[in-house]
Amino acid sequence: MIRPCLHCKSTLHIQEKCPLYVAMLKMKSGAILPSLSFRSVSPAPFVGRFGYPNINLGILAPPILMDNAAWYDSPREWALNNVDLSTIASLRLGLMNNRAIVNIKTNNHFLETAKQVALSIRPIDADITLSKQPHVGMTVGANHVPFGPTASVKKIDLASYARIPTKVERTVNESDASTVESCSYLQSHGFDENYLTRMFSVGLLGVESRRKIVPTRWAITAIDDTLGKQHIANICNFPLANSYEIRFGGYLGNYYLVLFFPHNWQYELFETFVPVGVSQSATDYEGLFGRSSYAENCAGGYYAPRLAISEHLVEQKRQASVLVFRFITSEYSIPLGVWVTREATRKALQSKSISFSSKELLLTFAKRLCAAKFGLSLELLLAKSKLLKGCDQRTLI
């Protein structure tokens, strides 16, 4: 029986070779944990999910004052610069979660501080007083980006002003705008999903009377889902793609094979570990009218790639059915959060496209590529595909 690493929970390596474990050893030897009172700079808040409605609300901040604190919470920039897994793990290990327990319905000084941190487009200086010295460790999860030591906050005061864009301030002060309207507006003006997630998680978006704190892992998927649905609504008004197309690429050991069919909007995702094989794949699907339930099998990893794909189709001003295969390799030895799937899909979509005149040619090429890259056969997954069955039915009409 393969036992998971005690630190990153992965079964893909032994503890001594875990990048997280190595980074933790360096941190311990460097002794960079703070004193009980210190000044730092915070790039983001973090909302826990246990104990609801009394939950842990944290201010993420490195234990020392840094000039580049924004780099600790920049998934889009990491991907654009092809930052490797070990570097990201080390960055996040150095980001301490300074937290306190708050009630989701109660406003207080700590929550107001978290809101200022979330709204600011640059990290804010903060004077932090802890109840006791934290221990070196890391909190990892399949959805959220991991972070380092956790400490109970006795007191926290901001030592600089939040830099809030005018469009964001106006949106937050709009008491009647829905979350969908606010997110759509802000994204159209260049504010990415990471920034919107921060705002949504601390209750800054939506109709004012309905705003509340949302656990970060839920907020990530909610924003991905909301933005994706807005794009899909536009996609359904576009003309169909004029060819069969394939794109392939990835990031941090997550590879995406994306197949486009010239049919009405559908989306289906298969996820499989390499070299475990397709027999243990997870899958979720939606048709033209979307889903009526949460994608339980692929969870947040379903909605994040869908956002990237819907963005791509909006840019192309085309409608298509999209069949996606995610291959998770041993390169992805530490779970870094659902953002990885979004950015890996974006990289795949930026790759050179190959077009085909028929579905048969497209599928033949996909099978050969999968066999060459991963030594796997796509036959079993293709046979299970609801999307392909839907395309065949429409062809016969």
C-alpha positions, 0 to 999 in steps of 0.5 A: 500500500502506498502511503501519502506524504505527511506534508503534501498528502501526495502519493506520488513521492516519498517524504524525503523527496517532497518539495514541500518537505524540503522547503519546510526544512529550509524554513526551520533552519532559517528560523524566519518565524516572526516574534509575537508582534511584527509588521508585514504586508498582506496580499490576500485574505483567506476564509476557512470552511469549518465551524460555519457560521463561526469560521476562521478568517485569516490575513495572509502575510509573510512573517517579515516585511517584503517588497514583493508580497504581491508575488506570493498570491499571483497565480496568473503571473506564475503561469505567464512566467512558467514558475515551477512547482517547487518555487510556488510551494516555497513561496506559499510556505512562507505565507502565514495565515494570521487568523481569528474566528468570526461570525459570518453575520457579524461585522467587526474590526478584523473583518473590516481589515480583511475587506480592505486587504481584499479590495486593495490592488497592491498588498497592505502593510499591517501591524500584527500581534499574535496570541502565541508563536506559530509552528512551521507547517502548510495547509494544502487543498485541492481547491485553494492555493496552499499557505504556510504556518497558521497563527491566532491573531490577538490584534491587527492594524493596517499601517498603510492605505488600501489602493482601490480602483474607482470602478471597484469602489463604485461596484462595491457601493452599488447596493442593488447590483447582483453578483453576476452583474458585478463580476461581469462588469469588473472582469470586462474592465480587466480585473481577474478571477483571483481578485474577484474571488478575494472580494466575493469571499469577504462579502463585498459583491452582490445585493447588499442585503444578501452579502456574507462571508464565503469560504475561499474554496467555495468562492473560487468555484462560485466565481469560475462558475459565474463568469463561465455562465456569462460567457456561455450565454454569449457563446450560444448566440455565435455562429458554429465553428467551421471545422473540427479542431484540437489543442494540447498543452499544460502546466505543472504536470497537468496536461489538457487535450481540448477537442472542438466540434462544430455543434451547439455548446456542450462541455464534457471533461474527463480527468485521469492520472498518468500512469494509473490509466483511464479506468479510474477517470472522473467525468462531468458533462453539461449540455446546451442548457447547462447543469442543474447540479454541482459537478461532484466528480471533478468539482472545482476542476470542472468549472475552472477549465470551463471558464478558460474555454468559454473565454477562448470561444468568446474571443473567437466569436464561435460556438462549439461542443468541447470535449476535454481530457485532463492528464495528471502526471507525477510532475504535479507532486503537490496540490496547489489549488484549482487555479492550476487547472484554469491556467493549464487549460489557458496554456493548452488553448494558446498552443497551435491549433490543428484543424480537421475536415471530419470528426473521424480524423479528429478522434484518430489524431487525438488517440494517437497523440494520447498514446504517444504522450502518455501511453494510454488509450482513449477508446474507453473514454470516448465510448463513455462520452455523452458529448460524442453521443449528442453530436452523433444524434444531431448528425442523424437529424 
